[in-house]
Amino acid sequence: MIAVFPAATAGVRLVDLATGEEIKPGQSIPEPYGHGQITYLGPTVVHQEGEPEPKPGRVAVVQYTSPETDWVFLPAELHSRYEDTD
């Protein structure tokens, strides 16, 4: 299982490059290589040396249903980008 930063406190949002709409955790999106749908789970968790609290990363965690597994993609692979919300 890949650690996913909690959506409520992430401070970032994933935005679809084509529509400008936010891709929210739990939302189904097209698999980058054309193999159906995957579910966006949220950004990765980053632990920076010297920082007491983890921060959201800029890599997207997704879940495949068959086989059931978590995976990560760079936002560009999902035709999206991360934006700060704070």
Buried (B, 14 or more C-beta within 10 A) or exposed (E): EBBBBEBEEBEBBBBBEEEEEEBEBEBBBEBBEEEEEBBBBBBBBBEEEEEEEBBBBBBBBBBBEEEEEBEBBEBEEBBBBBEEEE
